[in-house]
């Protein structure tokens, strides 16, 4: 079912940027004006079946957006779940099994006439927050999402940092427990195995939280807010793990700001209070001692706004 954001309409102007946000549950397309305002937004559930079925949904949204923009846009930006491969312009999202090395840049260039810029979803989230959200003006930034997984993106000296293949910022796989549980990446003890939503809930159930097997981080947060001791411990453990990861990345990258979004971050103080407390222990070097950690502001629009920022960079 096609979903439109009410109250937004786009005039026919060539200075609009078309933005595409590709995720495992939805594909969204937007038009962003030069101020970073999202003037059109539509989305569809990510199709299942085969690669072309997924592409058909994206194509429908792109064609509609081009029509609203008067047939032409200034640039196109793509935010995609990873891994991505910048040299080939392909994406292989772990949550879209139908797309393995899918030539998304080639397809969208043919459809729109280009120019097209591809970035990982973590990078685009960071750029969106830098342009219009909690990280306005930040020069050395880690933007990260703590949700069903943990990902991120880096901004160095005010500019996006892609890395060699476009996958820089995969902070979810920083090891925080060397003898911890196995991770889907093939490693062990990654911060994602401690602080992502499913792992928070699983740890709590294993330690006495009385909840169904399918209970998620939102229900865990509700329990913690009601005073459940195990649920509170789960968030303290997760917040401390994220702090250890942030301290390591900040020391390597000389960051001045970290912005955190995603479903787990919506728990607010349950995550941020123990995180900030632990950071005072782990971020001991003078140049990162004042590191700020803030909640993201743009929510589900960050990927689209950030993809547009990337296209204009």
ZATORMAR-881984 format. One record per residue (C-alpha): residue in one letter; residue number from 0; x, y, z. Coordinates in steps of 0.5 Angstrom, whole numbers. Layout:
[nupa 'A', NUM, [X, Y, Z]]
...
This chain:
[nupa 'X', 0, [0, 0, 0]]
[nupa 'X', 1, [3, 7, -2]]
[nupa 'X', 2, [3, 12, 4]]
[nupa 'X', 3, [4, 19, 3]]
[nupa 'X', 4, [5, 24, 8]]
[nupa 'X', 5, [-1, 29, 8]]
[nupa 'X', 6, [0, 37, 8]]
[nupa 'X', 7, [7, 36, 3]]
[nupa 'X', 8, [6, 38, -4]]
[nupa 'X', 9, [12, 40, -8]]
[nupa 'X', 10, [12, 45, -14]]
[nupa 'X', 11, [15, 44, -20]]
[nupa 'X', 12, [22, 46, -19]]
[nupa 'X', 13, [29, 44, -22]]
[nupa 'X', 14, [33, 46, -15]]
[nupa 'X', 15, [30, 40, -12]]
[nupa 'X', 16, [34, 34, -10]]
[nupa 'X', 17, [31, 27, -10]]
[nupa 'X', 18, [32, 22, -4]]
[nupa 'X', 19, [31, 15, -4]]
[nupa 'X', 20, [31, 11, 3]]
[nupa 'X', 21, [32, 3, 2]]
[nupa 'X', 22, [31, -1, 8]]
[nupa 'X', 23, [28, -8, 10]]
[nupa 'X', 24, [21, -6, 12]]
[nupa 'X', 25, [20, 0, 7]]
[nupa 'X', 26, [22, 4, 1]]
[nupa 'X', 27, [21, 12, 2]]
[nupa 'X', 28, [22, 17, -3]]
[nupa 'X', 29, [22, 24, -2]]
[nupa 'X', 30, [24, 31, -5]]
[nupa 'X', 31, [28, 36, -1]]
[nupa 'X', 32, [29, 43, -2]]
[nupa 'X', 33, [35, 47, -2]]
[nupa 'X', 34, [34, 49, 6]]
[nupa 'X', 35, [33, 41, 7]]
[nupa 'X', 36, [26, 42, 8]]
[nupa 'X', 37, [22, 35, 6]]
[nupa 'X', 38, [17, 38, 1]]
[nupa 'X', 39, [14, 31, -1]]
[nupa 'X', 40, [15, 24, 2]]
[nupa 'X', 41, [12, 17, 0]]
[nupa 'X', 42, [13, 10, 2]]
[nupa 'X', 43, [12, 3, 0]]
[nupa 'X', 44, [13, -3, 4]]
[nupa 'X', 45, [19, -7, 2]]
[nupa 'X', 46, [17, -12, -3]]
[nupa 'X', 47, [18, -20, -3]]
[nupa 'X', 48, [20, -25, -8]]
[nupa 'X', 49, [25, -23, -12]]
[nupa 'X', 50, [30, -17, -14]]
[nupa 'X', 51, [26, -14, -19]]
[nupa 'X', 52, [19, -14, -15]]
[nupa 'X', 53, [23, -10, -10]]
[nupa 'X', 54, [26, -5, -15]]
[nupa 'X', 55, [19, -4, -18]]
[nupa 'X', 56, [16, -1, -12]]
[nupa 'X', 57, [22, 4, -11]]
[nupa 'X', 58, [21, 5, -19]]
[nupa 'X', 59, [14, 7, -18]]
[nupa 'X', 60, [16, 12, -12]]
[nupa 'X', 61, [21, 15, -16]]
[nupa 'X', 62, [17, 16, -22]]
[nupa 'X', 63, [12, 19, -18]]
[nupa 'X', 64, [17, 24, -15]]
[nupa 'X', 65, [20, 26, -21]]
[nupa 'X', 66, [13, 28, -24]]
[nupa 'X', 67, [11, 32, -18]]
[nupa 'X', 68, [18, 36, -19]]
[nupa 'X', 69, [16, 37, -26]]
[nupa 'X', 70, [20, 32, -29]]
[nupa 'X', 71, [27, 34, -27]]
[nupa 'X', 72, [31, 34, -21]]
[nupa 'X', 73, [38, 37, -19]]
[nupa 'X', 74, [41, 31, -16]]
[nupa 'X', 75, [39, 24, -13]]
[nupa 'X', 76, [42, 21, -7]]
[nupa 'X', 77, [41, 14, -4]]
[nupa 'X', 78, [41, 12, 3]]
[nupa 'X', 79, [41, 4, 3]]
[nupa 'X', 80, [42, -1, 9]]
[nupa 'X', 81, [49, -4, 8]]
[nupa 'X', 82, [53, -7, 6]]
[nupa 'X', 83, [54, -3, 0]]
[nupa 'X', 84, [60, -2, -5]]
[nupa 'X', 85, [61, 5, -8]]
[nupa 'X', 86, [66, 3, -13]]
[nupa 'X', 87, [61, -1, -17]]
[nupa 'X', 88, [55, 3, -15]]
[nupa 'X', 89, [51, -4, -12]]
[nupa 'X', 90, [48, -5, -5]]
[nupa 'X', 91, [47, -12, -2]]
[nupa 'X', 92, [43, -10, 4]]
[nupa 'X', 93, [43, -16, 10]]
[nupa 'X', 94, [35, -14, 11]]
[nupa 'X', 95, [33, -15, 3]]
[nupa 'X', 96, [36, -22, 1]]
[nupa 'X', 97, [33, -21, -6]]
[nupa 'X', 98, [38, -15, -7]]
[nupa 'X', 99, [45, -18, -8]]
[nupa 'X', 100, [50, -13, -11]]
[nupa 'X', 101, [44, -10, -14]]
[nupa 'X', 102, [46, -4, -19]]
[nupa 'X', 103, [42, 1, -16]]
[nupa 'X', 104, [46, 7, -18]]
[nupa 'X', 105, [46, 5, -25]]
[nupa 'X', 106, [38, 3, -25]]
[nupa 'X', 107, [37, 10, -22]]
[nupa 'X', 108, [41, 14, -27]]
[nupa 'X', 109, [38, 11, -32]]
[nupa 'X', 110, [31, 13, -29]]
[nupa 'X', 111, [33, 20, -27]]
[nupa 'X', 112, [39, 22, -32]]
[nupa 'X', 113, [43, 23, -25]]
[nupa 'X', 114, [48, 25, -22]]
[nupa 'X', 115, [47, 20, -17]]
[nupa 'X', 116, [50, 19, -10]]
[nupa 'X', 117, [50, 13, -6]]
[nupa 'X', 118, [51, 12, 2]]
[nupa 'X', 119, [50, 8, 7]]
[nupa 'X', 120, [44, 9, 12]]
[nupa 'X', 121, [48, 11, 18]]
[nupa 'X', 122, [52, 16, 14]]
[nupa 'X', 123, [46, 19, 11]]
[nupa 'X', 124, [42, 19, 18]]
[nupa 'X', 125, [49, 23, 21]]
[nupa 'X', 126, [48, 28, 15]]
[nupa 'X', 127, [41, 29, 16]]
[nupa 'X', 128, [42, 31, 23]]
[nupa 'X', 129, [48, 35, 21]]
[nupa 'X', 130, [44, 39, 16]]
[nupa 'X', 131, [37, 40, 20]]
[nupa 'X', 132, [37, 36, 27]]
[nupa 'X', 133, [41, 35, 33]]
[nupa 'X', 134, [48, 36, 30]]
[nupa 'X', 135, [47, 42, 26]]
[nupa 'X', 136, [54, 45, 25]]
[nupa 'X', 137, [58, 39, 28]]
[nupa 'X', 138, [65, 38, 24]]
[nupa 'X', 139, [67, 31, 27]]
[nupa 'X', 140, [61, 27, 28]]
[nupa 'X', 141, [58, 20, 29]]
[nupa 'X', 142, [51, 19, 28]]
[nupa 'X', 143, [48, 12, 30]]
[nupa 'X', 144, [42, 8, 30]]
[nupa 'X', 145, [41, 3, 36]]
[nupa 'X', 146, [35, -1, 34]]
[nupa 'X', 147, [34, -8, 32]]
[nupa 'X', 148, [41, -7, 30]]
[nupa 'X', 149, [47, -2, 31]]
[nupa 'X', 150, [50, 2, 25]]
[nupa 'X', 151, [53, 9, 24]]
[nupa 'X', 152, [56, 14, 20]]
[nupa 'X', 153, [62, 19, 20]]
[nupa 'X', 154, [63, 26, 19]]
[nupa 'X', 155, [70, 29, 19]]
[nupa 'X', 156, [71, 36, 18]]
[nupa 'X', 157, [64, 38, 16]]
[nupa 'X', 158, [64, 33, 10]]
[nupa 'X', 159, [62, 26, 10]]
[nupa 'X', 160, [67, 20, 10]]
[nupa 'X', 161, [65, 14, 6]]
[nupa 'X', 162, [71, 10, 7]]
[nupa 'X', 163, [74, 5, 2]]
[nupa 'X', 164, [68, 2, 0]]
[nupa 'X', 165, [62, 6, 3]]
[nupa 'X', 166, [62, 2, 9]]
[nupa 'X', 167, [66, 7, 14]]
[nupa 'X', 168, [62, 7, 21]]
[nupa 'X', 169, [59, 0, 22]]
[nupa 'X', 170, [60, 2, 29]]
[nupa 'X', 171, [55, -4, 31]]
[nupa 'X', 172, [61, -9, 30]]
[nupa 'X', 173, [66, -6, 35]]
[nupa 'X', 174, [68, -11, 40]]
[nupa 'X', 175, [66, -9, 47]]
[nupa 'X', 176, [66, -16, 50]]
[nupa 'X', 177, [71, -20, 48]]
[nupa 'X', 178, [69, -27, 51]]
[nupa 'X', 179, [61, -25, 49]]
[nupa 'X', 180, [56, -28, 45]]
[nupa 'X', 181, [57, -30, 37]]
[nupa 'X', 182, [55, -24, 32]]
[nupa 'X', 183, [52, -25, 26]]
[nupa 'X', 184, [58, -22, 23]]
[nupa 'X', 185, [62, -28, 25]]
[nupa 'X', 186, [65, -24, 30]]
[nupa 'X', 187, [64, -25, 38]]
[nupa 'X', 188, [62, -19, 43]]
[nupa 'X', 189, [60, -14, 38]]
[nupa 'X', 190, [56, -8, 42]]
[nupa 'X', 191, [50, -10, 37]]
[nupa 'X', 192, [50, -17, 41]]
[nupa 'X', 193, [49, -13, 48]]
[nupa 'X', 194, [45, -6, 46]]
[nupa 'X', 195, [41, -8, 40]]
[nupa 'X', 196, [33, -8, 42]]
[nupa 'X', 197, [33, -16, 41]]
[nupa 'X', 198, [39, -17, 45]]
[nupa 'X', 199, [37, -13, 51]]
[nupa 'X', 200, [30, -16, 51]]
[nupa 'X', 201, [33, -23, 51]]
[nupa 'X', 202, [38, -22, 56]]
[nupa 'X', 203, [33, -19, 61]]
[nupa 'X', 204, [29, -26, 59]]
[nupa 'X', 205, [35, -30, 61]]
[nupa 'X', 206, [36, -26, 67]]
[nupa 'X', 207, [28, -27, 70]]
[nupa 'X', 208, [24, -22, 66]]
[nupa 'X', 209, [17, -25, 66]]
[nupa 'X', 210, [16, -23, 59]]
[nupa 'X', 211, [14, -27, 52]]
[nupa 'X', 212, [19, -30, 47]]
[nupa 'X', 213, [17, -24, 42]]
[nupa 'X', 214, [17, -18, 47]]
[nupa 'X', 215, [21, -13, 45]]
[nupa 'X', 216, [25, -7, 47]]
[nupa 'X', 217, [19, -2, 47]]
[nupa 'X', 218, [16, -7, 52]]
[nupa 'X', 219, [22, -8, 56]]
[nupa 'X', 220, [22, 0, 57]]
[nupa 'X', 221, [15, 0, 59]]
[nupa 'X', 222, [17, -5, 64]]
[nupa 'X', 223, [23, -1, 66]]
[nupa 'X', 224, [19, 5, 67]]
[nupa 'X', 225, [15, 1, 72]]
[nupa 'X', 226, [21, 0, 76]]
[nupa 'X', 227, [22, -8, 74]]
[nupa 'X', 228, [29, -9, 77]]
[nupa 'X', 229, [32, -14, 71]]
[nupa 'X', 230, [29, -9, 66]]
[nupa 'X', 231, [33, -3, 69]]
[nupa 'X', 232, [39, -7, 69]]
[nupa 'X', 233, [38, -9, 62]]
[nupa 'X', 234, [38, -2, 60]]
[nupa 'X', 235, [44, 0, 64]]
[nupa 'X', 236, [48, -6, 61]]
[nupa 'X', 237, [46, -4, 54]]
[nupa 'X', 238, [48, 4, 56]]
[nupa 'X', 239, [55, 2, 59]]
[nupa 'X', 240, [56, -2, 52]]
[nupa 'X', 241, [55, 3, 48]]
[nupa 'X', 242, [59, 8, 52]]
[nupa 'X', 243, [65, 3, 51]]
[nupa 'X', 244, [64, 3, 44]]
[nupa 'X', 245, [63, 11, 43]]
[nupa 'X', 246, [69, 12, 48]]
[nupa 'X', 247, [74, 8, 43]]
[nupa 'X', 248, [71, 11, 36]]
[nupa 'X', 249, [72, 18, 39]]
[nupa 'X', 250, [79, 17, 41]]
[nupa 'X', 251, [81, 14, 34]]
[nupa 'X', 252, [77, 20, 30]]
[nupa 'X', 253, [77, 26, 35]]
[nupa 'X', 254, [70, 27, 35]]
[nupa 'X', 255, [66, 33, 38]]
[nupa 'X', 256, [59, 30, 38]]
[nupa 'X', 257, [55, 23, 38]]
[nupa 'X', 258, [48, 23, 36]]
[nupa 'X', 259, [44, 17, 37]]
[nupa 'X', 260, [37, 15, 34]]
[nupa 'X', 261, [33, 9, 33]]
[nupa 'X', 262, [28, 5, 37]]
[nupa 'X', 263, [32, 3, 43]]
[nupa 'X', 264, [34, 11, 43]]
[nupa 'X', 265, [27, 13, 44]]
[nupa 'X', 266, [27, 10, 51]]
[nupa 'X', 267, [30, 16, 53]]
[nupa 'X', 268, [34, 17, 60]]
[nupa 'X', 269, [33, 9, 61]]
[nupa 'X', 270, [39, 9, 55]]
[nupa 'X', 271, [42, 16, 56]]
[nupa 'X', 272, [43, 16, 63]]
[nupa 'X', 273, [47, 10, 64]]
[nupa 'X', 274, [51, 11, 58]]
[nupa 'X', 275, [53, 18, 60]]
[nupa 'X', 276, [55, 16, 67]]
[nupa 'X', 277, [59, 10, 64]]
[nupa 'X', 278, [62, 15, 59]]
[nupa 'X', 279, [66, 19, 64]]
[nupa 'X', 280, [69, 13, 66]]
[nupa 'X', 281, [71, 10, 59]]
[nupa 'X', 282, [73, 17, 55]]
[nupa 'X', 283, [78, 19, 60]]
[nupa 'X', 284, [83, 23, 55]]
[nupa 'X', 285, [83, 30, 55]]
[nupa 'X', 286, [81, 31, 48]]
[nupa 'X', 287, [74, 27, 49]]
[nupa 'X', 288, [73, 28, 56]]
[nupa 'X', 289, [67, 33, 54]]
[nupa 'X', 290, [64, 29, 48]]
[nupa 'X', 291, [57, 31, 48]]
[nupa 'X', 292, [52, 25, 46]]
[nupa 'X', 293, [45, 27, 44]]
[nupa 'X', 294, [38, 24, 42]]
[nupa 'X', 295, [37, 25, 34]]
[nupa 'X', 296, [31, 29, 32]]
[nupa 'X', 297, [29, 28, 25]]
[nupa 'X', 298, [26, 21, 27]]
[nupa 'X', 299, [24, 17, 20]]
[nupa 'X', 300, [26, 23, 16]]
[nupa 'X', 301, [33, 23, 17]]
[nupa 'X', 302, [35, 18, 12]]
[nupa 'X', 303, [32, 22, 6]]
[nupa 'X', 304, [34, 29, 9]]
[nupa 'X', 305, [41, 26, 9]]
[nupa 'X', 306, [41, 23, 2]]
[nupa 'X', 307, [39, 29, 0]]
[nupa 'X', 308, [45, 33, 4]]
[nupa 'X', 309, [50, 27, 1]]
[nupa 'X', 310, [47, 29, -6]]
[nupa 'X', 311, [49, 36, -5]]
[nupa 'X', 312, [56, 35, -2]]
